[in-house]
């Protein structure tokens, strides 16, 4: 193992950083930094995916918005977050075969399952706590949900959603069947913990991404999904029926439906007032009181106004519509590249599963992004960028660092 590491430290360090996104944000950042050092010291070939142009425009727009806001120091955390985007380039440069991508996906699945198991024991402790203190479980748990190894239940939900879709892509669309039983075993705790997060946005995103994968696996099985959901709601494990129905019939102030509507109103007012450059990075939380909905004199006590719980409105309000569209260009370009590659690849090519996984995860992130700022958290953002990086690593020619996707990596 040590000899292999010495021969290709970038591969092992980048792979460890990818897996660490589900375990520890500190470990991930350290490992990613070490991978960057290995990239420079070993003079490894840097492969640049086609999305570098819109990504550069997104970063440029962020800096311009920061400079125009008059609060440059306060907005620096968002500039520092550019570091996380290096994950995309590291993964594309480090992985050069489907076998390497598969091994990382297996490690990823194992890490997500470990976080899920830890989250499950958190759930049962919280259940017992609610019973011991004679509190209604729904009211107690909705504000004290499981986090696994993550820092927040929304982050855990997003990580488990991505991991479950990657597992599903390998099992349903991969041609290497050696790991199927192991992956199915890992999918059990991941699925259970995803339910226990009670994050409706990741439930919806996961269903949409899952429907995409099922369509390319067994189209007739798409018809079974509504029946499966109906059975789950009927059996109602972990009170998911009450949580799912809260999207249409909220439990008063316990659920965030009304607050999310207020945040959308605040965001639209910011966009109307500052369509080109926004109010500035990190300024939504500091200026929201100037954009409260009509008839609302003061922010509601106990509510969180740190961000707008919506990727599209958040980035447009914070950095301007052009910068938000640049980020959407990054995602749209990746979807186009992966879909185009799938049309040219042979039907039985092993590389197809990672491209389908990247598309399914992107669909899930876009859908869940309507109800959360999921493209900002470092761990979840790094995990998503790693998925995109795996997709590009599988199709970019290894001999040309900037060519368009055309030639798949070796399997």
Long-range contacts (C-beta under 8 A, 24 or more apart in sequence): 9-35, 9-38, 9-42, 10-35, 10-38, 10-39, 10-42, 10-44, 10-90, 10-93, 10-94, 11-94, 11-95, 11-96, 11-100, 13-38, 13-94, 14-90, 14-91, 14-93, 14-94, 14-95, 15-94, 15-95, 15-100, 15-103, 15-104, 15-107, 17-87, 17-90, 17-382, 18-87, 18-91, 18-104, 18-107, 18-108, 18-382, 18-383, 18-386, 19-104, 19-107, 19-108, 19-110, 19-111, 20-111, 21-108, 21-111, 21-159, 21-379, 21-380, 21-382, 21-383, 21-386, 22-108, 22-111, 22-112, 22-114, 22-115, 22-149, 22-150, 22-159, 22-163, 22-379, 22-383, 23-111, 23-114, 23-115, 23-149, 24-149, 25-151, 25-378, 25-379, 28-378, 28-379, 28-382, 29-83, 29-378, 32-83, 32-86, 32-87, 32-90, 32-382, 35-90, 35-94, 36-86, 36-90, 39-90, 39-93, 39-94, 44-93, 44-94, 45-93, 45-398, 45-401, 46-89, 46-93, 46-401, 47-89, 47-92, 47-93, 47-392, 47-393, 47-396, 47-398, 47-401, 47-402, 48-89, 48-92, 48-401, 48-402, 49-88, 49-89, 49-92, 49-334, 49-337, 49-388, 49-389, 49-392, 49-396, 50-333, 50-337, 50-404, 50-405, 51-88, 51-329, 51-330, 51-333, 51-334, 51-337, 51-388, 54-326, 54-327, 54-329, 54-330, 54-333, 55-85, 55-88, 55-326, 55-330, 57-323, 57-326, 57-329, 58-323, 58-326, 58-327, 58-329, 58-330, 59-85, 61-319, 61-320, 61-322, 61-323, 61-326, 62-281, 62-319, 62-323, 64-277, 64-323, 65-277, 65-278, 65-280, 65-281, 65-318, 65-319, 65-320, 65-323, 66-280, 66-281, 68-277, 68-280, 69-277, 69-278, 69-279, 69-280, 69-281, 69-283, 70-280, 71-280, 71-282, 71-283, 71-286, 74-280, 74-281, 74-282, 74-283, 74-286, 75-280, 75-281, 75-282, 75-283, 77-281, 77-282, 78-281, 78-282, 79-281, 81-376, 81-378, 81-381, 84-378, 84-381, 84-382, 84-385, 85-381, 85-385, 87-382, 87-385, 87-386, 87-389, 88-385, 88-386, 88-388, 88-389, 88-392, 89-389, 90-389, 91-385, 91-386, 91-389, 91-390, 91-392, 91-393, 92-389, 92-392, 92-393, 92-396, 94-393, 95-389, 95-390, 95-393, 95-394, 95-409, 96-393, 96-398, 96-409, 96-410, 97-409, 97-410, 97-411, 98-350, 98-351, 98-354, 98-394, 98-408, 98-409, 98-410, 98-411, 99-410, 99-411, 101-354, 101-390, 101-393, 101-394, 101-409, 102-170, 102-174, 102-176, 102-179, 104-390, 105-166, 105-170, 105-354, 105-357, 105-390, 106-179, 106-182, 106-183, 108-163, 108-166, 109-163, 109-166, 109-167, 109-183, 109-186, 109-187, 109-190, 110-186, 112-159, 112-160, 112-163, 112-164, 112-186, 112-190, 113-163, 113-186, 113-189, 113-190, 114-149, 115-148, 115-149, 115-150, 115-156, 115-159, 115-160, 115-193, 116-148, 116-160, 116-189, 116-190, 116-192, 116-193, 116-194, 117-189, 117-193, 118-148, 118-149, 119-146, 119-147, 119-148, 119-156, 119-193, 119-196, 119-197, 120-146, 120-189, 120-192, 120-193, 120-196, 122-146, 122-147, 122-148, 123-193, 123-196, 123-238, 137-239, 138-239, 138-242, 138-243, 138-251, 138-254, 139-251, 139-254, 141-198, 142-198, 142-243, 142-251, 142-254, 142-255, 143-254, 145-196, 145-197, 145-198, 145-199, 146-193, 146-196, 146-197, 148-193, 150-379, 151-379, 152-377, 153-197, 153-198, 153-199, 154-197, 154-199, 154-201, 154-202, 154-372, 154-374, 154-377, 155-377, 155-379, 155-380, 156-193, 156-197, 156-199, 157-194, 157-197, 157-199, 157-201, 157-202, 157-203, 158-199, 158-202, 158-365, 158-368, 158-372, 158-374, 158-377, 158-380, 158-383, 159-379, 159-380, 159-383, 160-190, 160-193, 160-194, 160-197, 160-202, 161-194, 161-202, 161-205, 161-206, 161-209, 161-364, 161-368, 162-361, 162-364, 162-365, 162-380, 162-383, 162-384, 162-387, 163-190, 164-190, 164-191, 164-194, 164-206, 164-210, 165-206, 165-209, 165-210, 165-213, 165-357, 165-360, 165-361, 165-364, 166-357, 166-361, 166-387, 168-210, 168-213, 168-357, 168-360, 169-213, 169-353, 169-354, 169-356, 169-357, 169-360, 170-353, 170-357, 172-213, 172-214, 172-216, 172-217, 172-353, 173-213, 173-216, 173-217, 173-352, 173-353, 173-356, 173-357, 174-350, 174-353, 175-348, 175-350, 175-353, 176-350, 195-237, 195-238, 195-240, 196-238, 198-240, 198-243, 199-372, 200-243, 200-244, 200-246, 200-247, 200-371, 201-367, 201-368, 201-369, 201-370, 201-371, 201-372, 201-374, 202-364, 202-368, 203-244, 204-367, 204-368, 204-371, 205-363, 205-364, 205-365, 205-366, 205-367, 205-368, 205-369, 206-364, 208-363, 208-364, 208-367, 209-360, 209-361, 209-363, 209-364, 209-367, 210-360, 212-356, 212-359, 212-360, 212-363, 213-356, 213-357, 213-360, 216-356, 256-309, 259-300, 259-303, 259-304, 260-309, 260-310, 260-371, 262-292, 262-293, 262-296, 262-300, 262-303, 263-305, 263-307, 263-308, 263-309, 263-310, 263-313, 264-308, 264-310, 264-313, 265-293, 266-291, 266-292, 266-293, 266-305, 266-308, 266-317, 267-308, 267-310, 267-313, 267-314, 267-316, 267-317, 268-313, 268-317, 269-293, 270-317, 270-318, 271-313, 271-316, 271-317, 271-321, 274-317, 274-320, 275-316, 275-320, 275-321, 276-320, 276-321, 276-322, 277-319, 277-320, 278-315, 278-316, 278-317, 278-318, 278-319, 278-320, 278-323, 279-317, 279-318, 280-318, 280-319, 281-318, 281-319, 282-318, 283-318, 284-308, 284-314, 284-317, 284-318, 307-373, 307-376, 308-373, 309-371, 309-372, 309-373, 310-369, 310-370, 310-371, 310-372, 310-373, 311-369, 311-370, 311-372, 311-373, 311-374, 311-375, 312-369, 312-370, 314-373, 314-376, 315-375, 327-375, 331-362, 331-365, 331-366, 334-358, 334-362, 334-388, 334-391, 334-392, 335-359, 335-362, 337-391, 337-392, 337-395, 337-404, 337-405, 338-391, 338-395, 338-405, 340-405, 341-395, 341-405, 341-406, 341-408, 344-406, 345-408, 349-408, 349-411, 350-411, 351-394, 351-395, 351-408, 351-409, 351-411, 354-390, 354-391, 354-394, 355-391, 355-394, 355-395, 357-387, 357-390, 357-391, 358-387, 358-388, 358-390, 358-391, 361-387, 362-387, 362-388
